[in-house]
Structure formats: structure tokens, C-alpha cells
């Protein structure tokens, strides 16, 4: 179940970059698009929770504190990532972001998560695959690299907060409150920018809806559920699959070229994902991370 949820989340997340690029090229402001994305997502989170179990709209003080912390970290990370894209080529920024599994495993190790040789092999294969897929970027900007590294650590911090402190809460509640916190952070950044707004055309509205419903609402529900089943250490190791899918959508729908070297990188990423699945099967009856969370 955890494996199926994680793959589904990767699929839902993977459509975000090509859809966002379509909207931005069409003239939408990136930050305004991000605000619309989370307005749509929060709406569906609230409606779903209300219709399925309205009691899950309530959360205690401890849960509110940690969902706010996770949402704050994720919102700032996403903002930093978008600012980094103004200084670095997308390939270089994505290369830095691909170190996320290493950071997550490092943070989990601080709480006793065992780092095995297979972990290292999977991450090495994934990083090699990502490198071949996106290649090195252009001239490196120190500020851009710094923003990207901040984003990586904050994304990782959000993941481990969910595993360490939010396991006993309903997935719908966690997803809702984290999305609300992210919306607050991103909206504050948008207001700081001057609240630039231009009414989207039909394609822009459709893109915002797709980003909010599929790549945020559906993706996060699946992603947080996957963490509940198998922990963030295992879930994050499937994230390179998302990069492969994103490139495939870009090739199919944006007509971007896919070189032989990129194909080799894609194969390495698939191998990394398959090794992660094998590990999941072995760890199915060893829920050590759950005891760790409750400690």
C-alpha cells in the first residue's frame, strides 16, 4: 500500500513543472500562480475533510504547532526554490534539489534510522541518473546555490517533522493544515512583491486548477499517506522517479528533446526506484520507525 501511494504521489507531483511552465510562458505571474494553486488545494482539503469526517477539521495544540512548522518550512522552501530559479538555470537548481534524499536520511539518522549500504547505492544511482538527465547548469551564482540549499534542507525538515511528530494524526488533517500554512507563507511573499495580478485566460485557469487539485491536493494526500505507511526515509527515495516522469511529460507535451544520455539517466533512476521497492518489501514487517516516532 505504501509503495502504491508513493508512486501515485510521484505521478501527481510530476505534472506540475510542465503545467506551470505552460501557464508562465502564457503570461501568468509565477507567485500569483502559486497562490491560486494553494487556494484551490485548501478548498478541496476543507471540503473533503468536512464531507468525510468533520471532526478531522479540529486539531489539538500540539498538532497545530507541528503542522504549522511543517507548512512554514515547506512554504519558505518553495519560495526559495522559485527565487533560485531567477539566478540559476533549472538544470543546476534541480541538481541541487536532487540531494534531498541524502539530507532526509541524514536527519533521520539523528533519531536512530539505520543507514544501510543499499541506501547509499540507491541514492548514488539516483543522483547519477539525475545528473545525466539534466546535466550541469551554466555559470554558478552563489546566492542561487544558497537559496537552493536552504530549500533542500527545509523540504527535508518538513518531511521528518511529519514522520516524527504527526504520525498519530489523520492524513486529511495534516494535509489540510500544512497546506493552509503554506498558503499563508506564499501569500505573504506575494503581498511583499506587490501582489501582482493579471486575470488568467482559460488556459491559465485550467493550469491553476490542475496544479491545485492534482499536483497539490491529490499528490499531498497520497504522499502523506505513504509516509504514514512506510516513513519518510523510504518515501523520499522514490522521489527521483518524479523527475523522470516530469521529463517524459515535457518531451511528450512540450516537445523537449530527449537525448541518449538522458535515456541512460532515466534507466538509472528506474533502477534506483526498483531497489527502493525491494527494500519496502523487506521492511514491511519491521515498523521500527513507528516506535521511534512515539518515543
ABEGO torsion letter per residue (X at the ends): XAAAAAAAAAAAAAAAAAAAAAAAAAGBBAAAAAAAAAAAAAAAAAAAAAAABAAAABBBAAAAAAAAAAAAAAAAAAAAAAAAAAABBAAAAAAAAAAAAAAAAAAAAAAGBBBBAAAAAAAAAAAAAAAAAAEBBBBBBAAAAAAAAAAAAAAAAAAAAAAAAAAABBAAAAAAAAAAAAAAAAAAAAAAAGGBBBBBBAAAAAAAAAAAAAAAAAAAAAAAAAAAAAEAAAAAAAAAAAAAAAAAAAAAAAGBBBBAAAAAAAAAAAAAAAAAAAAAAAAAABBAAAAAAAX
